Amino acid sequence: MSLPEDLAETVRDRVGPGGFSAYLAEALEHRLAMDRLREIVADFETDNDPLTTEEIEQARSLLHQEHRDDDSAGAAA
């Protein structure tokens, strides 16, 4: 695997020593979750009408709320 050095350095500056691998792992987990979500939506839309803009916005709102809840729980731990 090859990672542009300027990108790697930006991450290192942000997370400090020892946080690089954890940061990359979290980013990869997020990317995989988004890929799976796209697959789920595509499968749903194969058998149903496409999602409306309102349905997409509702889902975004729920995801953002869950993300804020997860961040709050992590900060409290």
C-alpha positions as CSV (number, residue, x, y, z in Angstrom):
1,M,0.0,0.0,0.0
2,S,1.2,3.5,-0.8
3,L,0.0,6.6,1.0
4,P,1.0,10.1,-0.1
5,E,3.6,11.4,2.4
6,D,1.9,14.8,2.7
7,L,-1.4,13.1,3.7
8,A,0.3,10.8,6.1
9,E,2.1,13.8,7.7
10,T,-1.1,15.7,8.0
11,V,-2.7,12.8,9.9
12,R,0.4,12.4,12.1
13,D,0.3,16.1,13.0
14,R,-3.4,15.8,13.9
15,V,-3.3,12.6,15.9
16,G,0.2,12.7,17.4
17,P,2.5,9.8,17.9
18,G,0.9,6.4,18.3
19,G,-2.5,7.5,16.9
20,F,-1.8,7.0,13.2
21,S,-2.9,3.4,12.9
22,A,-6.0,3.9,14.9
23,Y,-7.0,6.9,12.8
24,L,-6.5,5.0,9.6
25,A,-8.5,2.0,11.0
26,E,-11.4,4.3,12.0
27,A,-11.3,5.9,8.5
28,L,-11.4,2.5,6.8
29,E,-14.2,1.3,9.0
30,H,-16.2,4.4,8.1
31,R,-15.6,3.9,4.4
32,L,-16.7,0.3,4.6
33,A,-19.8,1.2,6.4
34,M,-20.6,3.8,3.8
35,D,-20.0,1.2,1.0
36,R,-22.3,-1.2,2.8
37,L,-25.0,1.5,3.2
38,R,-24.8,2.3,-0.6
39,E,-25.3,-1.4,-1.3
40,I,-28.3,-1.6,1.0
41,V,-29.9,1.4,-0.6
42,A,-29.2,0.0,-4.1
43,D,-30.8,-3.3,-3.1
44,F,-33.8,-1.6,-1.6
45,E,-34.3,0.6,-4.7
46,T,-34.1,-2.5,-6.9
47,D,-37.3,-3.8,-5.3
48,N,-39.0,-0.5,-4.4
49,D,-39.4,3.0,-5.6
50,P,-36.3,5.2,-5.3
51,L,-35.9,6.9,-2.0
52,T,-37.3,10.4,-1.9
53,T,-35.3,13.5,-0.9
54,E,-37.3,13.6,2.3
55,E,-36.5,10.0,3.2
56,I,-32.8,10.6,2.5
57,E,-32.8,13.7,4.7
58,Q,-34.6,11.8,7.5
59,A,-32.0,9.0,7.3
60,R,-29.2,11.6,7.4
61,S,-30.7,13.2,10.4
62,L,-30.9,9.9,12.2
63,L,-27.4,9.0,11.3
64,H,-26.1,12.4,12.6
65,Q,-28.1,12.0,15.8
66,E,-26.6,8.5,16.4
67,H,-23.1,9.8,15.7
68,R,-23.6,12.7,18.2
69,D,-24.9,10.1,20.7
70,D,-21.9,7.9,20.1
71,D,-19.6,10.8,20.6
72,S,-21.3,11.8,23.8
73,A,-21.1,8.3,25.2
74,G,-17.4,8.0,24.3
75,A,-16.6,11.3,26.0
76,A,-18.4,10.2,29.2
77,A,-16.5,6.9,29.4
